[in-house]
Amino acid sequence: MGPRLKGIFGTFFHAPTADSLDVLADTLIIVGDDGIISDVLASDDPRQASAIAALGDELIHLPPGSYAMPGFVDLHVHAPQYPQLGLALDEPLEAWLQKYTFPLEARYADLDFARAHYEILVDDLIANGTTTALYFATQDREATKLLADICIDKGQRALVGKVVMDDPLACPEYYRDASTEAAIADTRAVIDHVRTHPDNAAGRVLPVITPRFIPSCTDATLGRLGALAQECGCHVQTHCSESDWAHGHVLSRYGVTDAEALDGFGLLTRRSVLAHSNFLTDANIDLLVSRGSAVAHCALSNIYFANSVFPLRQALEKHLHVGLGTDVSGGPSASMFEACRTTVQASRLLQDGVDPALPAAARGRPNSRVDLVTAFHLATAGGGISLDLPIGVLAPGYKYDVIAIDTTIRDGGIRLFGLTDPRTIFEKILYGASRTNIVGGWVDGICVTWRAMQ
């Protein structure tokens, strides 16, 4: 990690709401010693000149052709699955888990294997502009602690959860919690490790209660995890109604939907994030809204495993908290730029429909489209709202988690061809940016990646 930022001058983009892109041109952002934005001074603010002079050599100027924006918040990453990114996507979800995923995740009990792969993952996500990640780790307690340690060491904001899966009817013998008591004890141990870590006093890394999903857990364990969530106030993450199979499993087991069942176990809280949730009913959405819970919308992985398109526009109109996730490795890209693009594309497919044999009027679901600004909002501010954290917005009181984009790099994916309108440049960045274009990144104002601007 590099030095702490004091002040930075340039042009910034952010989307505090789902329907508004703010362009902060020729703006000075001042960051306090706590990593929180203390001032945002526009070009016409009479205080800007004196503030720039006071910062002196501690001020960073974004060079011509470079722009900054909030770092991405990835609400759904399966950290141990990174080695199989882009592989084994031809199976249905239940077969994919048993045939490929569980054997890979079990290997992380070898901490040397875990360290080598987790370090590459965290480095790659930071380099791709992901300043905050909500991680599923594995069932192994010590490997989960190690992932938290790596995030702390590398400076990424992260939420890390030991995956709980104890049902012998659904989980292989070589990869499951031995009992409810063992699952709860190991979860507590990870919570305590993260909260008492000597290098995590600022709480940049947080623990997460993580039942994998209802099909992998016994009722006793789900109930105990819900009680633990109430006791410790931790975040909660799990999968919800992802596919026909997963959704049908819960209906068959309880006679109610995933959302209703999770609520019955005390697992829907203001700090709960439910991945996918493609088959939420109107009543389910209302329930989540009443609890303040959020959905991690994973448009790319849904194409492969979910059997449907999440009704994002409907959820937003009902004021459900939503952010975006890559779902590494169910989604074959670790880029949140790609998550934004696919979110827009999937919404258009839902609205227009995909079966050419049907007449246009019957082919799709009206009023389903979202635009690029909405997707960007969900990937930044929406993720912060979902996690109940002050991130994703460039305003006083928010943490300075920001990435810098150089649009001039020849090896990058952005070509402006003389364009100067900032909103047009924003679109070019969102649709064209690659890892190479990301030249700077800060979390809590501390530099975590820095390449071309030094």
Buried (B, 14 or more C-beta within 10 A) or exposed (E): BBEBBBBBBBBBBBBBEBEEBBBBEEBBBBBBEEBBBBBBBEEEEEEBEEBBEEBEEEBBEBEEEBBBBBBBBBBBBBBBBBBBBEEBBEBEBBEBBBEBBBBBBBBBBEBEBBBEBBBEBBBBBBBBBBBBBBBBBBBBBBBBBBBBBBBBEBBBBBBBBBBBBBBEEBBEEEBBBEEBEBBBEBBBBBBEBBBEBEEBEEEBBBBBBBBBBBBBBBBBBBBBBBBBBEEBEBBBBBBBBBBBBBBEBBBEEBEBBBBBBBBBBBBBBEBBBBBBBBBBEEEBBBBBBEBBBBBBBBBBBBBBBBBBBBBBBBBBEBEBBBBBBBBBBBBBBBBBBBBBBBBBBBBBBBBBBEEEEEEEEEBBBEEBBBBBBBBBBBBBBBBBBBBBBBBBBBBEEBBBBBBBBBBBBEEBBBEBEEEEEBEEBBBBBBBBBBBBBBBBBBBBBBBBBBBBEE
